[in-house]
């Protein structure tokens, strides 16, 4: 698989399983790129720890490097993430 780079706004999505299925709430991560593309992200907790967890990135502009977890479309398995400098 080939690595790619995406830049945009990092978002958290929280969700509960639909009733009557038991389970714990889920948190998902998405990046909304500058072109309006929504990219689902698979991010290891160890990558998020540097930013104080996922809430430390919520709504912030970031650049991620990763590769699709599946052939073609699907979530991106993030290999690195960094905050982008604030634009004037």
C-alpha positions in Angstrom: 0.0 0.0 0.0 1.1 3.6 -0.6 1.3 6.3 2.0 -0.6 9.5 1.4 -0.9 12.9 3.1 -4.1 14.7 4.0 -4.6 18.1 5.6 -7.7 19.5 7.2 -9.8 19.7 10.4 -9.8 16.9 12.9 -13.2 15.8 14.2 -14.5 13.4 16.9 -17.7 11.5 16.6 -19.3 9.8 19.5 -22.0 7.2 19.2 -23.9 4.7 21.3 -24.9 1.3 19.9 -28.5 1.2 18.7 -31.0 -0.4 21.1 -31.5 -3.1 22.0 -27.8 -4.1 21.3 -25.6 -3.8 24.4 -22.2 -2.3 24.1 -20.1 0.6 25.0 -20.1 4.0 23.3 -17.7 4.3 20.3 -15.5 7.2 19.3 -14.6 7.7 15.7 -12.2 10.1 14.1 -12.6 12.0 10.9 -10.6 14.6 8.9 -12.5 17.1 6.8 -10.0 18.2 4.1 -9.6 21.6 2.6 -11.5 20.3 -0.5 -14.4 19.2 1.7 -13.6 15.5 1.5 -14.4 13.5 4.7 -11.8 10.9 5.6 -12.4 8.3 8.3 -9.3 7.8 10.4 -8.0 4.8 12.4 -5.6 6.4 14.9 -3.6 4.6 17.6 -4.0 5.9 21.1 -0.2 6.3 21.2 -0.3 8.9 18.4 -3.1 10.8 20.2 -1.3 10.8 23.6 1.2 13.5 22.4 -1.7 15.9 22.1 -3.5 15.0 25.3 -5.7 12.5 23.7 -8.2 13.0 20.9 -9.9 16.0 22.5 -6.6 17.9 22.2 -7.0 17.7 18.4 -10.7 18.3 18.2 -11.4 21.0 15.6 -7.8 21.7 15.0 -6.0 21.8 11.6 -3.7 18.8 11.2 -1.8 16.9 8.6 -1.9 13.1 8.7 0.2 10.6 6.9 -1.3 7.1 6.4 -2.5 4.5 4.1 -5.9 3.0 3.4 -6.8 0.2 5.8 -8.5 -1.6 2.8 -7.9 -1.7 -0.9 -9.4 1.4 -2.5 -11.8 3.3 -0.3 -12.2 3.0 3.4 -10.7 4.4 6.6 -7.1 5.6 6.6 -4.7 3.9 9.1 -2.8 7.0 10.4 1.0 6.6 10.8 1.8 10.1 11.9 -0.1 13.3 12.8 1.0 16.8 13.4 -0.6 20.1 14.1 -0.5 22.6 11.2 0.7 26.1 11.9 -2.0 28.6 12.2 -2.5 30.6 9.0 -2.5 34.4 9.3 
